[in-house]
Amino acid sequence: MEKQVLHISSQVSIPVNEIRFEAIRAQGAGGQNVNKVSTAIHLRFDIQNSSLPDDVKEKILALNDKRISKVGIIVIKAQTFRSQEKNREDALNRLKALILKSMVKQKKRRPTRPSKTAKKKRLDKKTKHGKLKQLRQNITLD
């Protein structure tokens, strides 16, 4: 039997047995189905005890996301669909997106200065605007 794995990227993947799923009753509209069937899914993923590389763990924990608890557990609630399987798939996709978001490297900002032409254009525009406002003033005849 093949071991189920959630592939995040070419280098990173998570065994599905590290992810806990809990079926709960969904909230909101859905008729009687919502009262009888537990279709919503709570996904729980413990970052610290996972097989993710250490640098990825640190980046995920550094994210400012309300789905990550102070203890380092990602909790995702999926209740968009009416079937448990689709909600489970949706929760896995959202977990994957969260991890991918943390793995994106931010480009370092290099400070730049405006060019001489840009400075000249700005000053010319200011002068022109000032002259236009001066023309709007009342003319007094002394």
Backbone as JSON, one array per atom type, in Angstrom:
{
  "sequence": "MEKQVLHISSQVSIPVNEIRFEAIRAQGAGGQNVNKVSTAIHLRFDIQNSSLPDDVKEKILALNDKRISKVGIIVIKAQTFRSQEKNREDALNRLKALILKSMVKQKKRRPTRPSKTAKKKRLDKKTKHGKLKQLRQNITLD",
  "N": [[0.84, -1.19, 0.0], [0.54, 2.22, -0.85], [2.09, 4.99, 0.69], [0.34, 7.78, 1.81], [0.86, 11.09, 0.78], [1.12, 14.6, 1.09], [2.01, 16.73, -1.32], [3.89, 19.59, -1.31], [5.9, 21.2, -2.53], [8.58, 20.66, -4.9], [10.65, 19.93, -3.2], [9.52, 19.74, -0.68], [7.3, 17.88, 1.28], [4.47, 16.44, 2.99], [3.66, 13.77, 5.1], [0.43, 12.35, 5.19], [-0.46, 11.24, 7.54], [0.47, 12.9, 9.54], [-1.29, 14.89, 9.72], [-4.23, 15.86, 11.32], [-7.65, 15.11, 11.06], [-10.94, 16.18, 11.73], [-14.29, 15.53, 11.75], [-16.98, 17.72, 11.81], [-20.13, 19.3, 12.6], [-21.45, 21.47, 10.19], [-21.86, 25.07, 10.03], [-24.5, 27.48, 9.48], [-26.55, 27.91, 6.49], [-28.26, 25.13, 4.94], [-30.27, 23.46, 5.24], [-32.0, 20.56, 6.5], [-29.93, 18.81, 6.28], [-27.65, 19.96, 7.38], [-28.08, 19.67, 10.08], [-27.98, 16.99, 10.52], [-25.74, 15.68, 9.38], [-22.23, 15.42, 9.66], [-20.39, 17.38, 7.97], [-18.5, 19.38, 7.76], [-14.99, 20.08, 8.13], [-12.37, 19.98, 10.45], [-9.1, 20.73, 10.28], [-6.05, 19.89, 11.68], [-2.71, 20.69, 12.2], [0.35, 20.06, 13.49], [3.03, 22.04, 13.71], [5.6, 22.01, 14.93], [6.1, 19.27, 15.54], [6.25, 18.1, 13.06], [7.41, 16.71, 9.9], [8.56, 18.63, 8.39], [11.17, 20.67, 6.92], [13.48, 22.46, 9.05], [13.92, 25.22, 8.49], [11.64, 25.89, 7.03], [9.67, 25.42, 8.93], [10.25, 27.5, 10.77], [9.7, 29.75, 9.19], [6.95, 29.45, 8.75], [5.96, 29.64, 11.36], [6.64, 32.26, 11.82], [4.83, 33.66, 10.37], [2.11, 35.98, 10.38], [-0.67, 34.94, 11.08], [-4.02, 34.19, 11.73], [-4.85, 31.57, 11.84], [-2.84, 30.08, 12.89], [-1.93, 28.82, 15.92], [-0.72, 29.91, 19.19], [0.77, 27.89, 20.23], [1.74, 26.65, 18.05], [0.17, 25.23, 16.24], [-1.58, 24.62, 13.31], [-4.83, 25.43, 12.49], [-7.47, 24.71, 10.48], [-10.63, 25.35, 9.26], [-12.92, 23.87, 7.22], [-15.8, 24.31, 5.47], [-17.2, 24.81, 3.19], [-18.28, 23.2, 1.18], [-20.84, 20.65, 0.54], [-20.17, 18.08, 0.92], [-18.17, 15.79, 2.79], [-15.77, 14.83, 1.76], [-15.03, 16.72, -0.22], [-14.71, 18.99, 1.38], [-12.58, 18.13, 2.95], [-10.58, 17.94, 1.02], [-10.48, 20.62, 0.29], [-9.56, 21.77, 2.68], [-6.99, 20.63, 2.82], [-5.86, 21.79, 0.53], [-5.85, 24.47, 1.3], [-4.09, 24.37, 3.47], [-1.78, 23.65, 2.11], [-1.48, 25.97, 0.52], [-0.99, 27.87, 2.5], [1.48, 27.0, 3.54], [3.06, 27.2, 1.23], [2.93, 29.96, 0.88], [4.44, 30.83, 3.01], [6.92, 29.99, 2.22], [7.77, 31.61, 0.16], [10.24, 33.78, -0.91], [11.01, 37.01, 0.15], [11.85, 39.81, -1.82], [14.74, 41.76, -1.35], [14.52, 45.12, -0.59], [15.84, 47.65, -2.55], [16.97, 50.78, -1.99], [16.13, 53.62, -3.95], [16.88, 56.59, -5.87], [15.29, 59.56, -7.09], [15.59, 60.47, -10.56], [17.52, 63.08, -12.22], [16.01, 64.24, -14.24], [13.41, 63.57, -13.46], [13.22, 65.05, -11.08], [13.44, 67.65, -12.13], [11.14, 67.76, -13.76], [9.16, 67.58, -11.79], [9.57, 69.96, -10.33], [9.1, 71.85, -12.35], [6.42, 71.36, -12.87], [5.32, 72.12, -10.42], [5.91, 74.86, -10.45], [4.43, 75.71, -12.66], [1.83, 75.12, -11.79], [1.68, 76.84, -9.6], [1.81, 79.35, -10.91], [-0.58, 79.25, -12.33], [-2.44, 79.3, -10.25], [-1.88, 81.82, -9.3], [-2.81, 83.41, -11.32], [-5.52, 83.16, -10.93], [-6.13, 84.77, -8.82], [-7.73, 87.7, -7.34], [-7.74, 90.75, -9.13], [-6.45, 93.77, -8.19], [-7.09, 97.17, -8.61], [-5.12, 99.85, -8.2]],
  "CA": [[0.0, 0.0, 0.0], [1.33, 3.44, -0.99], [1.95, 5.94, 1.78], [-0.24, 9.02, 1.3], [1.71, 12.24, 1.04], [0.69, 15.89, 0.53], [3.16, 17.37, -1.96], [3.86, 21.04, -1.24], [6.76, 21.61, -3.64], [9.44, 19.55, -5.32], [11.5, 19.52, -2.09], [8.79, 19.63, 0.58], [6.04, 17.12, 1.29], [4.04, 16.07, 4.35], [2.85, 12.55, 5.18], [-0.93, 12.69, 5.61], [-0.69, 10.79, 8.91], [0.84, 13.98, 10.45], [-2.4, 15.84, 9.71], [-5.43, 15.31, 11.96], [-8.93, 15.59, 10.54], [-12.06, 15.94, 12.61], [-15.55, 15.9, 11.1], [-17.9, 18.43, 12.69], [-21.31, 19.81, 11.91], [-21.24, 22.78, 9.58], [-22.74, 26.14, 10.45], [-25.15, 28.21, 8.41], [-27.63, 27.32, 5.7], [-28.02, 23.78, 4.43], [-31.47, 22.68, 5.5], [-31.87, 19.52, 7.52], [-28.65, 18.13, 6.1], [-26.67, 20.56, 8.28], [-28.35, 19.2, 11.43], [-27.84, 15.53, 10.61], [-24.49, 15.13, 8.87], [-21.01, 16.18, 9.98], [-19.69, 17.54, 6.7], [-17.37, 20.3, 7.9], [-13.74, 19.43, 8.54], [-11.34, 20.71, 11.2], [-7.78, 20.18, 10.01], [-5.06, 20.33, 12.66], [-1.37, 20.31, 11.8], [1.34, 20.5, 14.47], [4.22, 22.45, 12.96], [6.82, 21.61, 15.63], [6.31, 17.83, 15.49], [6.1, 17.63, 11.69], [8.64, 16.33, 9.21], [9.0, 19.74, 7.54], [12.52, 21.17, 7.23], [13.49, 23.45, 10.14], [13.77, 26.59, 7.98], [10.24, 26.07, 6.64], [8.93, 25.53, 10.19], [10.48, 28.84, 11.3], [8.99, 30.71, 8.35], [5.5, 29.31, 9.0], [5.7, 30.18, 12.7], [6.83, 33.71, 11.77], [3.68, 34.28, 9.7], [1.1, 36.58, 11.25], [-1.91, 34.35, 10.58], [-4.89, 33.81, 12.85], [-5.04, 30.12, 11.84], [-1.71, 29.45, 13.59], [-2.06, 29.08, 17.36], [0.52, 30.28, 19.88], [1.49, 26.65, 20.48], [2.31, 26.22, 16.78], [-0.72, 24.29, 15.54], [-2.42, 25.24, 12.29], [-6.21, 24.94, 12.54], [-8.22, 25.17, 9.32], [-12.0, 24.85, 9.23], [-13.45, 23.88, 5.86], [-17.22, 23.97, 5.47], [-17.78, 25.41, 2.0], [-18.99, 22.21, 0.37], [-21.82, 19.83, 1.25], [-19.66, 16.73, 1.15], [-17.0, 15.74, 3.67], [-14.56, 14.62, 0.95], [-14.64, 17.99, -0.84], [-14.21, 19.86, 2.44], [-11.27, 17.6, 3.33], [-9.68, 18.35, -0.06], [-10.35, 22.07, 0.39], [-8.7, 22.05, 3.84], [-5.62, 20.28, 2.43], [-5.38, 22.81, -0.42], [-5.59, 25.7, 2.06], [-2.86, 24.11, 4.21], [-0.7, 23.72, 1.12], [-1.32, 27.38, 0.15], [-0.38, 28.56, 3.66], [2.89, 26.62, 3.61], [3.71, 27.81, 0.07], [3.02, 31.4, 1.14], [5.55, 31.06, 3.93], [8.18, 29.64, 1.57], [8.13, 32.61, -0.83], [11.27, 34.68, -0.41], [10.78, 38.42, -0.13], [12.99, 40.47, -2.41], [15.24, 42.82, -0.51], [14.28, 46.41, -1.24], [17.02, 48.47, -2.77], [16.51, 52.17, -2.07], [16.5, 54.32, -5.19], [16.72, 58.03, -5.84], [14.7, 60.04, -8.35], [16.58, 60.97, -11.52], [17.54, 64.55, -12.38], [14.89, 64.59, -15.11], [12.19, 63.47, -12.67], [13.22, 66.21, -10.18], [13.17, 68.85, -12.94], [9.73, 67.71, -14.15], [8.36, 67.87, -10.61], [9.69, 71.38, -10.03], [8.42, 72.59, -13.42], [4.98, 71.19, -12.65], [4.97, 72.95, -9.27], [5.97, 76.25, -10.89], [3.28, 75.93, -13.56], [0.63, 75.1, -10.96], [1.71, 78.08, -8.83], [1.46, 80.46, -11.82], [-2.0, 79.1, -12.63], [-3.17, 79.76, -9.07], [-1.65, 83.26, -9.21], [-3.71, 84.02, -12.32], [-6.89, 83.09, -10.43], [-6.33, 85.76, -7.75], [-8.41, 88.94, -7.72], [-6.87, 91.82, -9.57], [-6.82, 95.03, -7.54], [-6.63, 98.37, -9.35], [-4.75, 100.92, -7.26]],
  "C": [[0.88, 1.25, 0.0], [1.04, 4.4, 0.16], [1.42, 7.27, 1.21], [0.59, 10.21, 1.75], [1.08, 13.47, 0.39], [1.93, 16.58, 0.0], [2.97, 18.88, -1.94], [4.66, 21.64, -2.38], [7.64, 20.43, -4.0], [10.32, 19.04, -4.17], [10.72, 19.21, -0.81], [7.5, 18.84, 0.39], [5.76, 16.69, 2.73], [3.3, 14.74, 4.28], [1.48, 12.9, 5.76], [-1.2, 12.23, 7.05], [-0.25, 11.83, 9.96], [-0.29, 15.01, 10.58], [-3.61, 15.17, 10.35], [-6.67, 15.96, 11.37], [-10.02, 15.24, 11.55], [-13.32, 16.42, 11.89], [-16.47, 16.54, 12.13], [-19.11, 18.89, 11.9], [-21.05, 21.22, 11.42], [-22.22, 23.79, 10.13], [-23.45, 26.71, 9.24], [-26.21, 27.42, 7.68], [-27.25, 25.93, 5.2], [-29.21, 22.89, 4.69], [-31.24, 21.65, 6.58], [-30.54, 18.8, 7.45], [-27.62, 18.64, 7.1], [-26.85, 20.07, 9.72], [-28.04, 17.72, 11.62], [-26.44, 15.02, 10.32], [-23.32, 16.03, 9.24], [-20.17, 16.29, 8.72], [-18.5, 18.48, 6.79], [-16.16, 19.56, 8.45], [-12.88, 20.43, 9.32], [-10.02, 20.02, 10.91], [-6.83, 20.75, 11.06], [-3.7, 19.78, 12.24], [-0.38, 20.92, 12.78], [2.65, 20.78, 13.73], [5.49, 21.91, 13.6], [7.13, 20.12, 15.47], [6.17, 17.26, 14.08], [7.46, 17.29, 11.08], [9.12, 17.42, 8.25], [10.43, 20.14, 7.9], [12.44, 22.32, 8.25], [13.3, 24.88, 9.63], [12.33, 26.89, 7.57], [9.37, 26.22, 7.89], [9.03, 26.95, 10.75], [9.7, 29.89, 10.51], [7.48, 30.65, 8.58], [5.16, 29.93, 10.35], [5.84, 31.7, 12.73], [5.66, 34.42, 11.1], [2.71, 34.86, 10.73], [-0.26, 36.14, 10.72], [-2.75, 33.86, 11.73], [-5.13, 32.3, 12.92], [-3.93, 29.38, 12.56], [-1.8, 29.84, 15.07], [-0.71, 29.44, 17.96], [1.39, 29.07, 20.14], [2.14, 26.12, 19.2], [1.49, 25.17, 16.07], [-1.58, 25.07, 14.55], [-3.8, 24.59, 12.38], [-6.96, 25.56, 11.37], [-9.6, 24.53, 9.36], [-12.53, 25.0, 7.81], [-14.9, 23.42, 5.89], [-17.95, 24.53, 4.26], [-18.69, 24.44, 1.26], [-19.93, 21.37, 1.21], [-21.33, 18.41, 1.49], [-18.36, 16.79, 1.95], [-15.71, 15.61, 2.85], [-14.08, 15.93, 0.32], [-14.11, 18.96, 0.19], [-12.83, 19.43, 2.91], [-10.22, 18.05, 2.3], [-9.42, 19.86, 0.0], [-9.42, 22.45, 1.55], [-7.24, 21.74, 3.51], [-5.03, 21.32, 1.47], [-5.05, 24.11, 0.3], [-4.34, 25.56, 2.92], [-1.65, 24.25, 3.28], [-0.42, 25.17, 0.73], [-0.63, 28.17, 1.25], [1.11, 28.26, 3.74], [3.66, 27.23, 2.43], [3.91, 29.31, 0.27], [4.21, 31.71, 2.05], [6.91, 30.81, 3.26], [8.64, 30.67, 0.54], [9.13, 33.58, -0.22], [10.94, 36.11, -0.82], [12.04, 39.0, -0.76], [13.42, 41.59, -1.48], [15.07, 44.13, -1.27], [15.58, 47.18, -1.34], [16.55, 49.91, -2.91], [17.0, 52.85, -3.34], [16.27, 55.81, -5.0], [16.07, 58.47, -7.15], [15.79, 60.62, -9.26], [16.5, 62.49, -11.61], [16.34, 65.01, -13.21], [13.58, 64.58, -14.32], [12.09, 64.66, -11.7], [12.84, 67.48, -10.93], [11.7, 68.9, -13.34], [8.83, 68.1, -12.97], [8.38, 69.36, -10.28], [8.99, 72.25, -11.07], [6.91, 72.52, -13.24], [4.5, 72.06, -11.5], [4.93, 74.43, -9.67], [4.76, 76.6, -11.74], [1.98, 76.01, -12.75], [0.53, 76.37, -10.12], [1.3, 79.28, -9.67], [-0.04, 80.44, -12.13], [-2.85, 79.62, -11.47], [-3.04, 81.28, -8.92], [-2.57, 84.0, -10.17], [-5.15, 84.05, -11.83], [-7.18, 84.16, -9.37], [-7.06, 86.99, -8.28], [-7.4, 90.0, -8.11], [-7.34, 93.1, -8.89], [-6.24, 96.18, -8.34], [-6.35, 99.47, -8.34], [-4.51, 102.21, -7.97]]
}
